[in-house]
């Protein structure tokens, strides 16, 4: 029986780095000792450049330290070094010695881990007898030069599906740690978003820990850095409480929508919009009309203070210069840290290669509570291929069925563990478990600049006041916005898009407040799909 079965804690897995850029002039053994004292549960000695004799000398010194604290020492790649130093096991990459040969040389009690970056690699490693998996590379990192692909949190989740199936078949636990670009700023999100849920068994498969390199090796105080990581990985991220309360019904009652609108009026939340100049005036006007406190600021350094007010952030990707992407990232990381909702509007995501790259950059940098876009934009975020590039910010004429659109939003919401809204003639809304088709709105909304962006402002405000069920909050925001548009378009004084805008603002104000007859305009315009 492998010692891996006896290892109970995989939470913080340290991979060493002896390069001057990371270690500096410090002694490797001293850094590892400090890290183990701080809570590192497993140490992997990784050194691609030293001679064999030096590797053995250092590994023995490290093993003396890890043994003192009852922490396993794993040797990267080099089975011969593991044997010579009586280390606890090896970690093998895809181009290293095969697991079967390593097992025959090391014996049945050695821990053998494998790096995997795809479902097939994971399945092969498990069937070959790997005791645990290192899944990645999650994010790009300068410490691993031979990275062939970045799999992000969604790739980790896909691999965990395979692991879950094999655990049930083999009736044993297979530990998994993620690796690649992980640090104190993102390990909670990676752990949260990568979890796989089996709907049939109503059970979860989550990472057992994270493998880090520079987050500890380059830290001024490795002990403190390890302790911080140990604390973070065992706690849910601040935004995790934005999940819905459990419900037996796939639908929501129309009587619950007024509760969200009442809270919108009562709380009057701050809505921080990071958007382009073309839209700012209308977004601020819409926010004011529904009783929300708007602020238009594209300066990321302000976000920490603004997030403390308990509102929501809207990132409207109208502009994708390198500088603004830095501001976006700084802002929504601040809102993530404060546990406040962030709505992402990937405007024109499929129009250019730069915009596609911007989507990847932002999706990798933090957690979005809700992603809102037209069909082409949602398709781009999901990662499905376009036969024809998106034209500007407009969606191409749709050739997909309602069922296919519902499937897209459901799939993306399930992958990101958030809420997804696809706008169009008919809207589709999903949190991965529940999916709604919404029939509301008016064609004039498509004739004014920024209507989709300001829908984001309205929905974000509802997210800020109704944390217990983000899907319900989003539904309330969509109905408020789109039925107000219908009421405005039906007015005698509205002759076209020019006269529509002021009437729309009036109706938004009227619809967002409880009147003598409550919310008399409210109708059930959604159905479960």
C-alpha positions in Angstrom: 0.0 0.0 0.0 1.4 3.4 -1.0 2.1 6.0 1.7 -0.1 8.3 -0.3 -3.1 6.7 1.2 -1.9 7.7 4.7 -1.3 11.4 3.7 -4.3 13.3 5.1 -3.3 16.8 4.2 -2.6 17.9 0.6 -3.7 21.5 1.1 -0.4 23.3 0.5 2.0 21.5 -1.7 5.4 23.2 -2.1 7.4 22.8 -5.3 10.9 24.2 -4.8 12.8 26.5 -7.1 16.6 26.9 -6.7 17.0 29.5 -9.4 18.6 32.9 -8.4 15.5 34.7 -9.7 13.3 33.0 -7.1 15.6 31.9 -4.3 18.1 34.7 -4.4 21.0 34.2 -2.1 19.0 32.3 0.5 19.6 28.7 1.5 17.1 26.3 0.0 16.9 24.1 3.0 16.4 27.0 5.3 13.5 28.3 3.2 11.9 24.8 3.1 12.2 24.5 6.9 10.5 27.8 7.3 7.7 26.9 4.9 7.1 23.5 6.6 6.9 25.3 10.0 4.3 27.5 8.4 2.1 24.6 7.4 3.3 23.2 4.1 2.0 19.6 3.9 4.1 18.2 1.1 7.4 19.2 -0.4 8.5 18.4 -4.0 12.2 19.0 -4.7 12.4 20.3 -8.3 15.8 21.2 -9.8 16.3 20.8 -13.6 19.9 22.1 -13.8 22.0 20.7 -11.0 24.3 17.6 -11.4 23.2 14.3 -9.9 25.6 14.4 -7.0 24.4 17.9 -6.0 20.8 16.8 -6.3 21.4 13.9 -4.0 23.2 16.0 -1.5 20.4 18.6 -1.4 17.6 16.0 -1.4 19.2 14.3 1.7 19.3 17.6 3.5 15.7 18.4 2.6 14.6 14.9 3.6 16.1 15.4 7.0 14.0 18.5 7.5 10.7 17.0 6.1 11.1 13.9 8.2 11.5 15.9 11.3 8.0 17.4 10.7 6.5 14.2 9.3 6.0 15.8 5.8 6.5 13.7 2.7 9.4 14.6 0.4 8.7 14.0 -3.3 11.5 14.2 -6.0 10.6 15.7 -9.3 11.3 13.5 -12.3 14.4 11.8 -11.0 13.6 8.2 -9.8 17.3 7.6 -9.3 17.6 10.5 -6.9 14.5 9.3 -5.0 16.0 5.9 -4.5 19.5 7.2 -3.5 18.0 9.5 -0.9 15.2 7.2 0.3 12.7 10.0 -0.5 9.0 9.3 -0.1 8.2 9.3 -3.8 8.5 11.0 -7.2 6.5 13.2 -9.3 6.5 12.4 -13.0 5.7 14.6 -16.0 4.3 13.4 -19.3 7.7 13.0 -20.9 9.3 11.4 -17.8 9.6 7.7 -16.9 6.4 5.8 -17.1 4.5 5.1 -13.9 4.7 1.4 -14.2 8.5 1.4 -14.4 8.9 3.8 -11.6 6.7 1.7 -9.4 8.7 -1.4 -10.1 11.9 0.5 -9.1 10.5 2.3 -6.1 8.3 -0.4 -4.6 4.6 -0.4 -3.6 4.9 2.1 -0.7 6.4 5.0 -2.7 4.2 7.9 -3.5 4.0 8.5 -7.3 2.3 11.6 -8.6 1.7 12.6 -12.2 1.2 15.9 -14.0 -1.9 16.0 -16.2 -3.4 18.7 -18.3 -6.3 16.8 -20.0 -8.9 14.2 -19.2 -7.1 11.5 -21.2 -3.8 12.2 -19.4 -5.6 12.0 -16.1 -7.4 8.7 -17.0 -4.1 7.1 -18.2 -2.2 8.2 -15.1 -4.9 6.8 -12.8 -5.1 3.5 -14.6 -1.3 3.2 -14.6 -1.3 3.5 -10.8 -0.6 7.2 -10.0 -1.3 7.9 -6.3 -2.2 11.5 -6.9 -2.5 14.0 -9.7 -0.9 17.5 -10.2 -3.4 19.3 -12.5 -2.3 22.2 -14.6 -0.9 24.5 -15.8 -3.8 26.5 -14.5 -2.4 30.0 -15.2 0.7 31.1 -17.0 3.8 31.1 -14.9 7.5 32.0 -15.4 8.6 29.1 -13.3 7.6 26.4 -15.9 9.2 27.1 -19.3 7.9 24.0 -21.0 4.2 24.8 -20.6 2.3 23.6 -23.7 -1.2 24.7 -22.7 -3.0 26.7 -20.0 -6.1 24.9 -18.9 -7.6 27.5 -16.4 -10.2 26.6 -13.8 -12.5 25.1 -16.3 -9.8 22.7 -17.5 -9.2 21.6 -13.9 -12.9 21.0 -13.5 -13.1 18.8 -16.6 -10.2 16.7 -15.2 -11.9 16.4 -11.8 -14.9 14.8 -13.7 -12.7 11.9 -14.8 -11.2 11.6 -11.3 -14.6 11.5 -9.7 -15.7 8.7 -12.1 -12.6 6.7 -11.3 -12.9 7.2 -7.6 -16.4 5.6 -7.7 -15.2 2.7 -9.9 -12.1 2.0 -7.8 -13.7 2.9 -4.5 -10.8 4.9 -3.3 -9.8 8.6 -3.0 -7.4 10.0 -5.6 -5.9 13.3 -4.2 -5.6 16.2 -6.7 -3.7 19.4 -6.5 -3.7 22.2 -9.0 -0.5 23.9 -10.1 0.5 26.9 -12.2 0.4 30.6 -11.3 -1.3 30.0 -8.0 -0.9 32.4 -5.1 -2.8 34.0 -2.2 -4.8 36.1 -4.6 -6.4 33.3 -6.5 -6.3 29.9 -4.7 -9.7 30.4 -3.1 -11.3 31.2 -6.5 -9.6 28.2 -8.2 -10.7 25.9 -5.5 -14.3 27.2 -5.7 -14.7 27.4 -9.5 -13.0 24.1 -10.3 -15.3 21.9 -8.2 -17.2 19.3 -10.1 -20.7 18.4 -9.1 -22.3 15.1 -10.0 -26.0 15.9 -10.4 -26.9 12.2 -10.4 -25.3 11.5 -7.1 -25.6 15.1 -5.7 -22.0 15.0 -4.6 -18.9 17.0 -5.3 -15.3 16.4 -6.3 -12.9 19.2 -5.3 -9.2 19.8 -5.3 -7.4 18.5 -2.2 -4.9 21.4 -2.4 -2.8 23.7 -4.4 0.9 23.4 -5.5 2.8 26.6 -5.3 6.2 27.7 -6.2 7.1 31.4 -6.0 4.2 32.2 -3.7 6.4 30.6 -0.9 9.8 30.3 -2.4 10.1 34.0 -3.3 8.3 35.2 -0.2 10.3 37.4 2.2 8.8 35.3 5.0 8.2 31.7 3.8 6.7 30.7 7.1 4.1 33.5 7.1 3.4 32.9 3.4 2.7 29.2 4.0 0.5 29.9 7.0 -1.5 32.4 4.9 -2.0 29.9 2.1 -3.0 27.2 4.6 -5.6 29.5 6.0 -7.0 30.6 2.7 -7.3 27.2 1.1 -9.4 26.0 4.0 -11.9 28.9 3.8 -14.4 29.7 1.0 -13.8 32.9 -0.9 -15.6 36.0 0.2 -17.9 35.9 -2.9 -18.9 32.3 -2.3 -21.9 33.5 -0.3 -23.4 34.8 -3.5 -24.8 31.3 -4.2 -28.5 30.7 -4.0 -30.2 29.1 -1.2 -31.4 25.5 -1.9 -34.8 25.1 -3.4 -36.9 22.1 -4.4 -38.5 24.0 -7.3 -36.8 24.8 -10.6 -39.0 27.9 -11.0 -39.4 31.0 -8.8 -42.7 32.5 -7.8 -43.7 35.8 -9.3 -44.4 36.9 -5.7 -40.7 36.9 -5.0 -39.7 39.5 -7.6 -41.3 42.4 -5.7 -39.1 41.5 -2.7 -36.0 42.2 -4.8 -37.4 45.5 -6.0 -38.4 46.5 -2.5 -34.8 45.9 -1.4 -33.5 47.9 -4.4 -35.6 50.9 -3.2 -34.7 50.4 0.4 -30.9 50.0 0.0 -30.3 52.3 -2.9 -26.9 50.5 -3.6 -23.8 52.0 -5.2 -23.3 50.8 -8.8 -19.8 51.3 -9.9 -19.6 51.3 -13.7 -16.3 50.9 -15.6 -17.5 51.6 -19.1 -16.7 53.7 -22.2 -17.6 57.4 -22.6 -20.3 56.7 -25.1 -22.4 54.9 -22.5 -21.6 56.7 -19.3 -24.3 59.3 -19.4 -27.1 56.8 -20.1 -25.8 54.3 -17.6 -25.8 57.0 -14.9 -29.3 58.2 -15.9 -30.7 54.6 -15.7 -29.1 54.0 -12.3 -30.6 57.2 -11.0 -34.0 56.4 -12.4 -34.2 53.1 -10.5 -33.0 54.7 -7.3 -29.4 53.5 -7.4 -26.3 55.6 -6.6 -24.1 55.6 -9.8 -20.4 56.2 -10.1 -18.6 56.2 -13.4 -14.9 55.5 -12.7 -12.4 53.6 -14.8 -9.7 54.1 -12.3 -9.0 50.7 -10.6 -7.2 52.2 -7.6 -10.6 53.6 -6.4 -12.3 50.2 -6.3 -11.2 49.1 -2.9 -12.8 52.1 -1.2 -15.9 51.9 -3.4 -16.3 48.2 -2.8 -16.5 48.9 0.9 -19.9 50.6 0.4 -21.5 47.3 -0.4 -22.6 47.8 -4.0 -21.8 46.2 -7.3 -19.3 46.6 -10.1 -20.0 46.5 -13.8 -17.1 45.9 -16.2 -18.2 46.9 -19.7 -15.5 45.8 -22.1 -16.1 48.6 -24.5 -12.5 49.5 -24.5 -9.7 46.9 -24.4 -6.4 48.8 -24.4 -3.7 47.2 -22.3 -3.9 50.1 -19.8 -7.7 49.7 -19.2 -7.4 45.9 -18.8 -5.0 46.6 -15.9 -7.7 49.0 -14.4 -10.5 46.4 -14.9 -8.4 43.7 -13.2 -7.4 45.8 -10.2 -11.1 46.9 -9.7 -12.8 43.5 -9.8 -10.1 41.9 -7.7 -11.0 44.5 -5.1 -14.7 43.7 -5.4 -13.9 39.9 -5.2 -11.9 40.5 -2.0 -14.8 42.4 -0.5 -17.3 39.7 -1.5 -19.3 42.2 -3.7 -20.9 41.2 -7.0 -19.2 41.9 -10.3 -21.1 41.8 -13.6 -19.0 41.3 -16.8 -20.3 42.6 -20.2 -17.8 41.3 -22.8 -18.8 43.8 -25.5 -17.8 42.8 -29.0 -15.9 39.8 -27.5 -15.8 37.9 -30.8 -15.1 40.9 -33.1 -11.3 41.0 -33.0 -8.4 38.8 -31.8 -7.5 41.5 -29.3 -10.9 41.3 -27.7 -10.8 37.6 -27.6 -7.5 37.8 -25.8 -8.9 40.4 -23.4 -11.8 38.0 -22.5 -9.3 35.3 -21.7 -7.2 37.7 -19.6 -10.1 38.9 -17.5 -11.7 35.5 -17.1 -8.4 34.2 -15.7 -7.9 37.1 -13.3 -11.0 36.8 -11.0 -14.5 35.8 -10.4 -17.6 37.3 -12.2 -20.9 36.9 -10.4 -22.7 37.3 -13.7 -21.7 37.3 -17.4 -24.1 39.2 -19.7 -23.8 39.3 -23.5 -25.5 38.6 -26.8 -25.2 35.3 -28.4 -21.9 35.9 -30.1 -20.4 37.3 -26.9 -21.5 34.4 -24.8 -20.3 31.9 -27.4 -16.9 33.6 -27.3 -16.6 33.4 -23.5 -17.8 29.8 -23.6 -15.0 29.0 -26.1 -17.1 27.6 -29.0 -15.9 28.3 -32.5 -17.4 31.1 -34.7 -17.7 30.4 -38.4 -18.0 34.1 -39.0 -16.4 36.8 -36.8 -18.7 39.1 -34.8 -19.3 42.4 -36.6 -18.5 45.1 -34.1 -20.6 44.9 -30.9 -23.6 43.5 -32.7 -24.5 39.9 -32.7 -24.9 38.2 -36.1 -28.3 36.9 -37.1 -28.9 33.8 -35.0 -28.9 30.3 -36.6 -29.2 28.5 -33.3 -32.3 27.0 -31.7 -33.8 28.1 -28.4 -32.6 24.7 -27.0 -29.0 25.4 -28.1 -29.0 28.9 -26.6 -30.4 27.5 -23.3 -27.7 24.9 -23.4 -24.9 27.5 -23.9 -25.9 29.6 -21.0 -26.4 26.6 -18.8 -23.0 25.2 -19.7 -21.2 28.4 -19.1 -22.9 29.1 -15.8 -22.2 25.6 -14.6 -18.5 25.9 -15.7 -18.0 29.3 -14.0 -20.3 28.6 -11.0 -22.1 31.9 -11.6 -25.1 33.3 -13.5 -25.1 33.9 -17.2 -27.5 36.1 -19.2 -27.8 35.9 -23.0 -29.7 38.8 -24.4 -31.6 38.9 -27.7 -35.1 38.9 -29.0 -35.6 36.3 -26.3 -33.3 36.3 -23.3 -31.9 33.2 -21.6 -30.8 33.2 -18.0 -29.1 30.3 -16.0 -27.2 29.5 -12.9 -26.3 26.1 -14.1 -29.1 24.4 -12.2 -32.1 26.5 -13.3 -32.5 28.0 -16.8 -35.1 30.4 -17.9 -36.4 31.7 -21.3 -37.5 35.4 -20.9 -39.8 37.1 -23.4 -39.9 40.8 -22.8 -38.4 44.0 -24.1 -39.0 46.2 -27.2 -37.2 46.7 -30.5 -36.4 50.3 -29.6 -33.9 49.1 -27.1 -31.8 47.8 -30.1 -31.9 51.3 -31.7 -30.3 53.2 -28.9 -26.6 53.2 -28.0 -25.8 51.5 -24.7 -29.1 49.8 -23.9 -27.4 46.5 -23.3 -24.8 48.2 -21.1 -27.4 49.9 -19.0 -29.3 46.6 -18.6 -26.1 45.4 -17.0 -26.3 48.4 -14.6 -29.8 47.5 -13.6 -29.0 43.8 -13.1 -25.9 44.5 -11.1 -27.9 46.8 -8.8 -30.3 43.9 -8.1 -27.4 41.6 -7.5 -26.1 44.0 -4.8 -29.3 43.9 -2.8 -30.3 40.2 -3.2 -27.3 38.0 -2.4 -29.2 34.9 -1.4 -30.3 34.1 -5.0 -28.3 35.8 -7.8 -30.5 34.2 -10.5 -33.7 35.7 -8.9 -31.9 39.0 -8.6 -30.9 38.9 -12.3 -34.4 37.9 -13.3 -35.9 40.9 -11.4 -33.5 43.3 -13.1 -34.3 42.0 -16.6 -38.0 42.2 -16.1 -37.8 45.7 -14.6 -35.7 47.0 -17.5 -37.4 45.3 -20.3 -41.1 45.8 -19.3 -40.3 49.4 -18.6 -39.1 49.6 -22.2 -42.4 48.1 -23.4 -44.4 50.6 -21.4 -42.4 53.5 -22.7 -42.7 52.4 -26.3 -46.5 52.1 -25.9 -46.9 55.7 -24.8 -48.5 58.1 -27.2 -45.7 60.6 -27.0 -43.1 58.1 -28.2 -42.6 58.2 -32.0 -39.3 56.5 -32.3 -35.9 55.9 -30.6 -35.3 59.6 -30.0 -38.5 60.1 -28.0 -38.2 56.7 -26.5 -35.2 57.4 -24.2 -36.7 60.0 -21.9 -40.0 58.0 -21.7 -38.0 54.9 -20.9 -36.2 56.7 -18.0 -39.6 57.8 -16.7 -41.0 54.3 -16.8 -38.0 52.9 -15.2 -38.6 55.2 -12.3 -42.2 54.3 -12.1 -41.7 50.6 -12.3 -38.9 50.5 -9.8 -41.1 51.9 -6.9 -43.9 50.1 -5.2 -47.2 51.9 -6.1 -50.7 51.8 -4.6 -51.2 48.5 -6.5 -47.8 47.2 -5.7 -45.9 46.4 -8.9 -48.9 46.3 -11.1 -46.9 46.1 -14.3 -45.2 42.8 -13.3 -46.1 39.8 -15.4 -44.7 36.3 -15.6 -42.7 36.5 -18.7 -40.3 33.6 -18.1 -40.5 29.9 -18.3 -38.3 27.1 -17.2 -36.3 25.4 -20.1 
